[in-house]
Structures are given as structure tokens and as C-alpha cells.
Amino acid sequence: MLGYVTTDRRGTADPLLCDVAARLRGLGWRLAGAVQVNLETDPERPCDMELHVLAGDQVVRISQNLGAHSGGCRLDPAGLEAAVGLVEAALDDRPRLMIVNKFGKQEVDGRGFRPVIGRALVMGVPVLTAVNPDNMPGFAAFAGGMGIALPASVAQVLGWCLGLEA
């Protein structure tokens, strides 16, 4: 099972997935994956991006400061790969669900969480993620028809998660 949400506003899936993860943890679910938390530091500069690893209490910064006038990608590939390693290790504990903050450009290009998502699916661990519209063609190619579009609603995503064991 590979569920995904798509939103048309940047960053709106992050709090949705955080909320879903918190509610499932509150129900005692063992989770793998990571959710993104954006920290606003200064209105004149982009936020800092952190991944909160769900199988523990690790927080990994995945943004880098490129300077005030930079327009390039702020993703820190080393930070992302560190988070991927932590999430992959958590799969050994057979979680009920893996939540990945997004299937983004890194995943479309075969990097980032893509191999871990594949491993989870092969193991029979359901995966929940977010995909922005620009990355839908790459996601669709990866998913091969397995992806299940979910409404961008905490209640409906939770309903999907809770129905996984039905």
C-alpha cells in the first residue's frame, strides 16, 4: 500500500503528515519514516527545514544556508542521506507504517528516500507520503499503479491508515 497526498500550496502537506504521525503514535503505532518541520527564523530569509525521525527522537537539519541572495536549492544532501539511514535502520523493527515527508526531486531522480520506500513496500510495510504536482509524473512511474491518492485531510488520511489492517 502506497498512499499519497497532493496539495497545491507549498508546505501544506508537512503539518498534515506531522499531525497524522502524532495521532498514530498516540494510538501506540510503531512508525518508521520522517516528517518535515519548517522553522521560520527571519522573514527576510527562507525557513530552516528539519526532518523529525519517527522511530526515535532524532532531528536532522536538511537545509543549508546558501547566503542572502542565493536562488539555488537549499537542500543539504548530506543531511537528507543521514535521515534516510536512520529511517532505513528503523525498518528492521517492522513498523506498522512508514511516513515519508515527501516524494520529491531527489526521489524522482532515484536518490533520497526512494530506495527505502521500495524496501518498505517489498517488506509489506505500508507507506504514506506527499507528492507535489511537479513530481507526479516521476512518482507515477515509480509507483507503477500502486499509488493511492488520498484527500489532503487529516481525518481521511487517518481513516486510510486505520483501514490498512482491516
C-alpha positions as CSV (number, residue, x, y, z in Angstrom):
1,M,0.0,0.0,0.0
2,L,1.4,3.4,-1.1
3,G,-0.8,6.3,-0.1
4,Y,0.0,9.8,-1.0
5,V,-1.5,13.3,-0.6
6,T,-1.0,16.2,-3.0
7,T,-1.6,19.8,-2.2
8,D,-1.4,22.8,-4.4
9,R,0.3,25.1,-1.8
10,R,3.9,24.5,-0.9
11,G,4.5,23.2,2.6
12,T,0.9,22.4,3.4
13,A,1.4,18.7,3.4
14,D,4.1,18.9,6.1
15,P,1.8,19.8,9.1
16,L,-0.8,17.3,7.8
17,L,1.7,14.4,7.9
18,C,3.1,15.6,11.3
19,D,-0.5,15.6,12.7
20,V,-1.2,12.1,11.3
21,A,2.1,10.8,12.7
22,A,1.4,12.3,16.2
23,R,-2.1,10.8,16.3
24,L,-0.9,7.4,15.2
25,R,1.9,7.4,17.8
26,G,-0.7,8.4,20.4
27,L,-2.5,5.2,19.4
28,G,0.6,3.2,20.1
29,W,1.6,2.6,16.4
30,R,5.3,1.8,15.8
31,L,6.2,4.1,12.9
32,A,9.2,4.5,10.6
33,G,10.0,7.5,8.5
34,A,10.4,11.2,8.9
35,V,8.2,14.3,8.9
36,Q,9.3,17.7,8.0
37,V,9.1,20.7,10.3
38,N,10.0,24.1,8.9
39,L,11.4,26.7,11.3
40,E,10.8,30.3,10.5
41,T,13.8,32.3,11.6
42,D,13.6,35.6,9.8
43,P,11.1,37.0,7.4
44,E,13.9,38.0,5.1
45,R,15.3,34.5,4.7
46,P,13.9,31.1,3.9
47,C,12.9,28.8,6.7
48,D,15.2,26.1,8.1
49,M,14.0,22.6,7.2
50,E,14.2,19.7,9.7
51,L,13.3,16.1,9.5
52,H,11.9,14.6,12.7
53,V,12.7,10.8,12.6
54,L,9.6,8.9,13.8
55,A,11.3,5.8,15.2
56,G,13.2,7.9,17.8
57,D,13.8,11.5,18.8
58,Q,16.5,12.4,16.2
59,V,16.1,15.7,14.3
60,V,18.1,16.2,11.2
61,R,18.6,19.6,9.5
62,I,18.2,19.2,5.8
63,S,18.5,22.8,4.7
64,Q,21.7,24.7,4.2
65,N,22.3,28.4,4.3
66,L,23.4,29.5,0.8
67,G,23.5,33.2,1.6
68,A,21.0,36.0,1.4
69,H,20.9,36.4,-2.4
70,S,21.1,32.7,-3.4
71,G,18.3,31.3,-5.5
72,G,19.6,27.7,-5.6
73,C,18.3,24.6,-4.0
74,R,18.8,24.8,-0.2
75,L,18.5,21.0,0.4
76,D,21.5,19.6,2.2
77,P,22.0,16.2,0.5
78,A,24.2,15.0,3.4
79,G,21.5,15.8,5.9
80,L,18.9,14.1,3.8
81,E,21.1,11.0,3.5
82,A,21.7,10.9,7.2
83,A,17.9,10.9,7.8
84,V,17.5,8.2,5.2
85,G,20.0,6.0,7.0
86,L,18.1,6.4,10.3
87,V,14.8,5.6,8.7
88,E,16.2,2.5,6.9
89,A,17.5,1.2,10.2
90,A,14.1,1.6,11.7
91,L,12.6,-0.8,9.1
92,D,14.4,-3.7,10.8
93,D,11.8,-3.3,13.7
94,R,8.9,-4.0,11.3
95,P,6.8,-0.8,11.8
96,R,3.1,-0.7,11.1
97,L,3.6,2.2,8.7
98,M,6.3,4.3,7.2
99,I,5.6,8.0,6.7
100,V,8.0,10.0,4.4
101,N,7.7,13.7,4.3
102,K,7.7,13.9,0.5
103,F,8.5,12.1,-2.7
104,G,10.4,15.0,-4.1
105,K,13.0,15.7,-6.8
106,Q,15.7,13.6,-5.0
107,E,13.3,10.6,-5.0
108,V,12.3,11.2,-8.7
109,D,16.0,11.1,-9.5
110,G,16.4,7.7,-7.7
111,R,18.0,9.1,-4.5
112,G,16.8,10.2,-1.1
113,F,14.1,8.0,0.4
114,R,13.3,6.2,-2.9
115,P,15.2,3.0,-2.1
116,V,13.8,2.9,1.4
117,I,10.3,3.3,0.2
118,G,10.9,0.4,-2.2
119,R,12.3,-1.7,0.6
120,A,9.4,-1.0,2.9
121,L,6.9,-1.9,0.2
122,V,8.7,-5.2,-0.6
123,M,8.6,-5.9,3.2
124,G,4.8,-5.3,3.2
125,V,5.1,-2.1,5.3
126,P,2.6,0.5,4.0
127,V,4.0,3.9,3.1
128,L,2.4,7.3,3.3
129,T,3.9,10.3,1.6
130,A,3.2,13.6,-0.1
131,V,3.9,14.5,-3.7
132,N,3.8,17.9,-5.2
133,P,2.2,18.3,-8.7
134,D,5.5,18.9,-10.4
135,N,6.8,15.5,-9.2
136,M,3.7,13.5,-10.0
137,P,5.0,12.0,-13.3
138,G,8.1,10.7,-11.6
139,F,6.1,9.4,-8.7
140,A,3.6,7.7,-11.0
141,A,6.5,6.0,-12.9
142,F,7.9,4.8,-9.6
143,A,4.6,3.7,-8.1
144,G,3.6,1.7,-11.2
145,G,-0.1,2.0,-10.5
146,M,0.3,1.1,-6.7
147,G,-0.2,4.7,-5.5
148,I,-3.5,5.6,-3.8
149,A,-4.4,9.3,-3.9
150,L,-5.7,10.5,-0.6
151,P,-7.5,13.7,0.2
152,A,-5.4,16.3,2.0
153,S,-7.4,15.9,5.2
154,V,-6.1,14.6,8.5
155,A,-9.3,12.7,9.2
156,Q,-9.4,11.0,5.8
157,V,-5.7,10.1,5.8
158,L,-6.1,8.7,9.4
159,G,-9.1,6.7,8.1
160,W,-6.9,5.2,5.4
161,C,-4.2,4.3,7.9
162,L,-6.6,2.7,10.3
163,G,-8.2,0.8,7.5
164,L,-4.9,-0.8,6.5
165,E,-5.4,-3.6,8.9
166,A,-9.0,-4.3,8.1
